[in-house]
């Protein structure tokens, strides 16, 4: 929705008044609240603890209340970790028919939430704290976590282990989806990276070098400013997936900035976030069989 205070154009060139705009905003808000209530009614949420080779991870588990079994999906949060915005994502995805786990990626150092509401990426002290929390999360550690987390999902009575598992990650969680798919090639059938950071680098442990170990289809939703900083990353991803003969869609989403898919982000872009969400659901419907 526009937030510049201007009149909003509607059909046939008629301008919508401030009162009319407020009324539509209220209606949209009520619709969103209704959808959230429906999701809560359809999904069970449980705070859980998962034993890993490196300790005990606190996480949120979401399962559909309806009878039956469902594919498993692991959500890797962004750099601010497990918090209400990602609980909302977990609940929403579970309402679409998945058993969903959202772990606290910083469990080796701190229980969620890892950061308070005043965190700023422009604050050197906050960035130092983030670096300290991320330091133990090596590619090998993420691989161990992925095995433990998917194993936990597979132990749930509503998980259909005959169907492939999925994974989705945001920001720092983007490369973790690739590390997950490489650690569990026979189990993970689809991965989604939304404004993933560090997908391609010159390091020997660059995530794009893991593609030959995978058997998963992928969707990469790339922010415009990420593409501007590293325009060849999408080409190297394409080359890696083509060489491995794995399907992948790699798209730069117009008008987006890094972080646009997460609702509590200052640069949240709802229309494009919904596009990425729809692409994820379409991929899961096709590949988690």
BELURDA-V497100 format. One record per residue. N is the residue number from 1. RES is the residue in one small letter. SS is DSSP state (H for helix, E for strand, L for the rest). PSI is psi in degrees with one decimal (* if undefined). NEAR is the number of other C-alpha atoms within 8 Angstrom. Layout:
[[N RES SS PSI NEAR] [N RES SS PSI NEAR]]
This chain:
[[1 x L 146.3 2] [2 x L 145.6 6] [3 x L 21.2 5] [4 x L 6.3 4] [5 x L -0.5 5] [6 x L 161.8 6] [7 x L 147.3 8] [8 x E 129.7 9] [9 x E 136.1 8] [10 x L -170.0 8] [11 x H 146.2 5] [12 x H 24.8 4] [13 x H 8.6 6] [14 x L 140.4 7] [15 x E 142.5 8] [16 x E 129.8 10] [17 x L 164.8 8] [18 x H -41.9 7] [19 x H -41.9 6] [20 x H -40.5 8] [21 x H -43.1 10] [22 x H -37.3 8] [23 x H -43.1 8] [24 x H -38.3 8] [25 x H -42.6 8] [26 x H -42.6 8] [27 x H -41.9 8] [28 x H -40.0 8] [29 x H -40.6 8] [30 x H -38.4 8] [31 x H -42.8 8] [32 x H -40.9 8] [33 x H -39.0 8] [34 x H -40.7 8] [35 x H -41.4 8] [36 x H -40.7 9] [37 x H -38.9 8] [38 x H -39.6 8] [39 x H -42.7 11] [40 x H -38.1 9] [41 x H -26.4 7] [42 x H -9.0 10] [43 x E 139.5 13] [44 x E 135.3 10] [45 x E 132.5 9] [46 x E 131.5 7] [47 x E 128.7 8] [48 x E 164.5 8] [49 x E 134.8 8] [50 x E 126.6 11] [51 x E 128.8 9] [52 x E 170.2 10] [53 x L -17.5 7] [54 x L 2.8 6] [55 x E -151.6 8] [56 x E 122.3 10] [57 x E 127.3 14] [58 x E 141.2 13] [59 x E 169.4 13] [60 x E 130.1 12] [61 x E 133.4 13] [62 x E 127.4 14] [63 x E 139.8 13] [64 x E 140.4 13] [65 x L -24.5 7] [66 x L 153.4 5] [67 x L 154.9 5] [68 x L -179.8 5] [69 x L 156.7 8] [70 x E 156.8 11] [71 x E 153.7 15] [72 x E 143.1 16] [73 x E 133.4 12] [74 x E 122.8 13] [75 x E 122.9 12] [76 x E 117.7 15] [77 x L 171.8 17] [78 x L -165.9 10] [79 x L -13.5 8] [80 x L -1.0 8] [81 x L -165.8 12] [82 x L 123.8 16] [83 x L 178.5 9] [84 x H -38.8 6] [85 x H -38.6 10] [86 x H -25.4 11] [87 x H -39.9 11] [88 x H -41.5 8] [89 x H -43.5 8] [90 x H -43.2 14] [91 x H -43.5 14] [92 x H -43.1 10] [93 x H -40.2 10] [94 x H -35.3 14] [95 x H -19.7 12] [96 x L 1.6 6] [97 x L 46.3 9] [98 x E 150.4 13] [99 x E 118.5 16] [100 x E 135.0 16] [101 x E 131.2 14] [102 x E 103.9 15] [103 x E 162.6 13] [104 x L 106.7 14] [105 x L -15.5 11] [106 x L 20.0 13] [107 x L -25.2 12] [108 x L -23.8 10] [109 x L -32.9 6] [110 x L 144.6 8] [111 x L 156.7 10] [112 x L 147.8 12] [113 x L 140.0 9] [114 x L -24.7 10] [115 x L 149.6 8] [116 x L 175.5 6] [117 x L -17.0 4] [118 x L 7.3 5] [119 x L 139.8 8] [120 x L 132.4 7] [121 x L -9.8 7] [122 x L -5.5 6] [123 x L 116.2 8] [124 x H -35.6 7] [125 x H -40.5 6] [126 x H -40.4 11] [127 x H -33.4 11] [128 x H -42.6 8] [129 x H -42.8 8] [130 x H -43.9 9] [131 x H -38.8 8] [132 x H -40.4 8] [133 x H -32.1 10] [134 x H -21.2 8] [135 x H -42.4 7] [136 x L -9.8 8] [137 x L 64.4 10] [138 x L 163.2 7] [139 x H -37.5 9] [140 x H -40.3 7] [141 x H -40.7 9] [142 x H -39.3 12] [143 x H -41.7 11] [144 x H -42.0 11] [145 x H -45.1 10] [146 x H -44.2 12] [147 x H -42.7 11] [148 x H -42.1 12] [149 x H -43.7 12] [150 x H -33.8 11] [151 x H -39.6 8] [152 x H -45.1 9] [153 x H -41.3 12] [154 x H -19.7 11] [155 x L -6.9 7] [156 x L 136.9 7] [157 x L -23.4 6] [158 x L 2.5 9] [159 x E 129.9 13] [160 x L 99.7 10] [161 x L -9.9 9] [162 x L -15.7 5] [163 x L 147.2 9] [164 x L 154.8 14] [165 x E 157.4 15] [166 x E 165.8 14] [167 x E 147.9 14] [168 x E 141.3 15] [169 x E 152.8 18] [170 x E 135.3 15] [171 x L -118.0 15] [172 x H -20.0 13] [173 x H -16.1 16] [174 x H -55.4 18] [175 x H -25.7 14] [176 x H -28.1 12] [177 x H -37.4 15] [178 x H -38.3 13] [179 x H -34.5 14] [180 x H -46.7 14] [181 x H -33.9 17] [182 x H -33.4 12] [183 x H -25.5 11] [184 x L 60.9 11] [185 x L -30.2 12] [186 x L -8.8 6] [187 x L -37.9 8] [188 x E 121.0 15] [189 x E -14.9 15] [190 x E 140.8 16] [191 x E 149.2 15] [192 x E 130.4 14] [193 x E 119.4 17] [194 x E 120.7 14] [195 x L 49.0 16] [196 x L 139.8 16] [197 x L 139.0 9] [198 x L 32.0 9] [199 x L -30.2 11] [200 x L 126.0 10] [201 x L 177.6 7] [202 x L 0.5 5] [203 x L 152.5 5] [204 x L -15.9 5] [205 x L 23.3 6] [206 x L 134.8 12] [207 x H -34.2 13] [208 x H -19.1 11] [209 x H -9.6 9] [210 x H -10.8 11] [211 x H -40.0 12] [212 x H -19.9 8] [213 x H -8.3 9] [214 x L 163.1 10] [215 x L 24.3 11] [216 x L 147.1 12] [217 x E 150.5 12] [218 x E 153.5 12] [219 x E 126.7 14] [220 x E 115.7 13] [221 x E 108.9 14] [222 x E 135.9 14] [223 x E 150.2 16] [224 x H -45.2 13] [225 x H -27.6 9] [226 x H -41.5 12] [227 x H -35.8 13] [228 x H -37.5 7] [229 x H -32.9 6] [230 x L 72.6 7] [231 x L -20.5 9] [232 x L -6.2 7] [233 x H -43.6 10] [234 x H -33.4 9] [235 x H -40.0 8] [236 x H -35.6 10] [237 x H -45.3 11] [238 x H -44.8 10] [239 x H -41.4 8] [240 x H -44.3 12] [241 x H -37.8 13] [242 x H -41.9 9] [243 x H -34.7 7] [244 x H -3.6 8] [245 x L 42.5 6] [246 x L 141.1 10] [247 x L 138.6 9] [248 x E 136.9 10] [249 x E 131.3 7] [250 x E 110.1 11] [251 x E 134.5 8] [252 x E 120.4 9] [253 x E 118.9 10] [254 x L 141.8 7] [255 x L 18.6 6] [256 x L 155.3 11] [257 x L 159.7 10] [258 x L 122.8 12] [259 x L 7.0 12] [260 x L -14.4 16] [261 x L -9.4 14] [262 x L 126.9 10] [263 x L -30.4 8] [264 x L 9.1 6] [265 x L 144.4 9] [266 x L -20.9 4] [267 x L 28.1 8] [268 x L 129.7 12] [269 x L 97.1 9] [270 x H -48.7 9] [271 x H -42.7 6] [272 x H -30.8 12] [273 x H -39.8 12] [274 x H -35.4 8] [275 x H -45.1 8] [276 x H -39.2 11] [277 x H -43.3 8] [278 x H -39.1 8] [279 x H -39.1 9] [280 x H -48.5 10] [281 x H -38.5 8] [282 x H -41.6 8] [283 x H -43.9 13] [284 x H -40.7 10] [285 x H -36.9 8] [286 x H -39.6 7] [287 x H -20.4 10] [288 x L 64.9 13] [289 x L * 7]]
